[in-house]
Amino acid sequence: MIPPVTQRLRPYIPFLIVLVVEAPLLWPSDLFLGDWHNFWYAGHLVATGRSPYEVANYAGLEGPFHELEVERTSLPWPYPPWTGLFLAPFGALPLEVGLVAMHATLVVLGLAAILQLARQVRLGGAWTGALALTIAAASQPFVLATRTAHFDAALLSGVLFLAAGWQRESAWRFALGASLLALSSSPSSLVDAGGSSSLRPARSRRSRRSVSRSRRCRPPSRTRRAGSASTSAGWRRSGPLGR
């Protein structure tokens, strides 16, 4: 007879096997792949009393950081001040140590978000849940976000905690969910969301062909950069990190 504890752990075996197989993808040998050094340097600026919104703080960077100097001349740091505060402990560490610590934190957040999702959704049957866990662990959003330093895990956890806080009338769950959503928000995502919502009335009044033409004629990169620049400028004037 199989012990009850073993029976409860059996659905997680395929999930763990997938994580072991894809570990080289989740933890690449090149620590400068994606946005890892971008986030580390922003945290480093905050930890040393400087602002990530000031373009002058990116001047004269060399090596893998040189691209940040070029990028910040046209696109300021697009995250709110509290994101910099979250990154400051990692930026206070030496480069390689800070990158490893940041990567480990996001990996743990991603795995916790998947397990949290499986627990809250409560799919019927243990093996159905095991299949859902395995698919989530092997999915492109989880692997790519974890590999390239994106905050998708924090965004997913934030939504789940908000839902749990609303259902259970739990203030701390709701506050934690709101904090995670605020941490992972950026002006570009808000601009994209606003743009998609503004197109909904147009769909009902026009044909799909006219909407697709207007989308092709409108350069999205300029809209995103304008939204990021204006919002970052506002944070630079009012945020505690921009003073």
TAMOMO-V22776 format. One record per residue. N is the residue number from 0. RES is the residue in one letter. PSI is psi in whole degrees, 0 to 359 (999 if undefined). OMEGA is omega in whole degrees, 0 to 359 (none if undefined). BURIAL is # if it has 9 or more other ideal C-beta (glycine too) atoms within 8 Angstrom, else .. Layout:
{{N;RES;PSI;OMEGA;BURIAL} {N;RES;PSI;OMEGA;BURIAL}}
//
This chain:
{{0;M;134;181;.} {1;I;130;179;.} {2;P;151;181;.} {3;P;323;180;.} {4;V;318;179;.} {5;T;322;178;.} {6;Q;322;179;.} {7;R;332;182;.} {8;L;342;184;.} {9;R;319;179;#} {10;P;341;182;#} {11;Y;353;183;#} {12;I;312;177;#} {13;P;323;178;#} {14;F;315;180;#} {15;L;323;179;.} {16;I;317;179;.} {17;V;319;179;#} {18;L;320;179;#} {19;V;318;182;.} {20;V;319;184;.} {21;E;11;180;#} {22;A;318;177;.} {23;P;332;177;.} {24;L;321;180;.} {25;L;331;184;#} {26;W;80;183;.} {27;P;156;179;.} {28;S;333;180;.} {29;D;107;182;.} {30;L;347;180;#} {31;F;10;176;.} {32;L;133;179;.} {33;G;220;187;.} {34;D;17;183;.} {35;W;309;182;#} {36;H;332;177;#} {37;N;311;180;#} {38;F;323;179;#} {39;W;317;183;#} {40;Y;324;175;#} {41;A;316;176;#} {42;G;326;178;#} {43;H;320;177;#} {44;L;315;180;#} {45;V;318;181;#} {46;A;333;180;#} {47;T;14;174;.} {48;G;18;178;.} {49;R;171;185;.} {50;S;133;176;#} {51;P;352;179;#} {52;Y;347;180;#} {53;E;121;182;#} {54;V;329;182;.} {55;A;335;180;.} {56;N;352;178;#} {57;Y;1;183;.} {58;A;142;175;.} {59;G;13;179;.} {60;L;146;183;#} {61;E;168;177;.} {62;G;220;182;.} {63;P;343;182;.} {64;F;352;184;#} {65;H;326;181;#} {66;E;334;177;.} {67;L;322;178;#} {68;E;317;179;#} {69;V;319;183;.} {70;E;319;185;.} {71;R;342;176;#} {72;T;335;180;.} {73;S;335;181;.} {74;L;102;180;.} {75;P;168;178;#} {76;W;116;192;#} {77;P;15;183;#} {78;Y;155;180;#} {79;P;165;184;#} {80;P;325;183;#} {81;W;339;173;.} {82;T;320;176;#} {83;G;323;177;#} {84;L;322;177;#} {85;F;323;182;#} {86;L;346;184;#} {87;A;317;179;#} {88;P;325;178;#} {89;F;322;178;#} {90;G;339;177;#} {91;A;343;179;#} {92;L;160;172;#} {93;P;156;189;.} {94;L;301;185;.} {95;E;322;179;.} {96;V;317;180;.} {97;G;321;178;#} {98;L;318;179;#} {99;V;317;180;#} {100;A;319;178;#} {101;M;318;180;#} {102;H;315;179;#} {103;A;321;179;.} {104;T;316;180;#} {105;L;327;176;#} {106;V;315;179;#} {107;V;318;178;.} {108;L;319;180;#} {109;G;315;179;#} {110;L;319;179;#} {111;A;323;179;#} {112;A;319;179;#} {113;I;313;180;#} {114;L;322;178;#} {115;Q;319;178;#} {116;L;315;180;#} {117;A;325;181;#} {118;R;321;183;.} {119;Q;325;181;#} {120;V;321;178;.} {121;R;65;177;.} {122;L;150;184;.} {123;G;123;177;.} {124;G;145;182;.} {125;A;320;183;.} {126;W;333;172;.} {127;T;319;175;#} {128;G;323;178;#} {129;A;320;178;#} {130;L;319;179;#} {131;A;318;178;#} {132;L;317;181;#} {133;T;317;179;#} {134;I;318;180;.} {135;A;319;180;#} {136;A;330;181;#} {137;A;1;185;#} {138;S;152;181;.} {139;Q;318;179;.} {140;P;318;180;.} {141;F;313;184;#} {142;V;312;184;#} {143;L;317;180;#} {144;A;319;179;#} {145;T;327;182;#} {146;R;324;188;#} {147;T;13;174;#} {148;A;60;172;#} {149;H;160;187;#} {150;F;28;181;#} {151;D;324;180;#} {152;A;318;178;#} {153;A;324;178;#} {154;L;315;179;#} {155;L;315;179;#} {156;S;322;179;#} {157;G;315;179;#} {158;V;318;181;#} {159;L;319;179;#} {160;F;324;175;#} {161;L;315;179;#} {162;A;317;179;#} {163;A;320;178;#} {164;G;323;179;#} {165;W;316;182;.} {166;Q;319;184;.} {167;R;1;184;.} {168;E;47;181;.} {169;S;116;183;.} {170;A;320;184;.} {171;W;325;177;.} {172;R;318;180;#} {173;F;317;179;#} {174;A;320;179;#} {175;L;318;178;#} {176;G;317;178;#} {177;A;322;179;#} {178;S;318;179;#} {179;L;322;177;#} {180;L;319;179;#} {181;A;324;179;#} {182;L;321;186;#} {183;S;4;182;#} {184;S;150;175;#} {185;S;155;181;#} {186;P;326;182;#} {187;S;320;179;#} {188;S;325;178;.} {189;L;321;178;#} {190;V;317;178;#} {191;D;318;180;#} {192;A;318;178;.} {193;G;322;179;.} {194;G;320;180;#} {195;S;323;180;.} {196;S;328;180;.} {197;S;341;180;.} {198;L;344;184;#} {199;R;313;177;.} {200;P;326;182;.} {201;A;328;180;#} {202;R;325;182;#} {203;S;338;183;.} {204;R;335;184;.} {205;R;169;175;.} {206;S;162;178;.} {207;R;333;181;.} {208;R;318;180;.} {209;S;324;178;.} {210;V;317;180;#} {211;S;325;177;.} {212;R;317;180;.} {213;S;326;178;#} {214;R;322;180;.} {215;R;328;182;.} {216;C;339;184;.} {217;R;124;179;.} {218;P;110;183;.} {219;P;331;184;.} {220;S;322;179;.} {221;R;321;178;.} {222;T;315;180;#} {223;R;316;182;#} {224;R;322;179;#} {225;A;317;179;.} {226;G;318;180;#} {227;S;319;183;#} {228;A;316;182;#} {229;S;319;180;#} {230;T;320;178;#} {231;S;325;178;#} {232;A;321;177;#} {233;G;318;177;.} {234;W;326;181;#} {235;R;328;180;#} {236;R;321;188;.} {237;S;336;185;.} {238;G;152;180;#} {239;P;338;182;.} {240;L;346;182;#} {241;G;2;181;#} {242;R;999;none;.}}
//
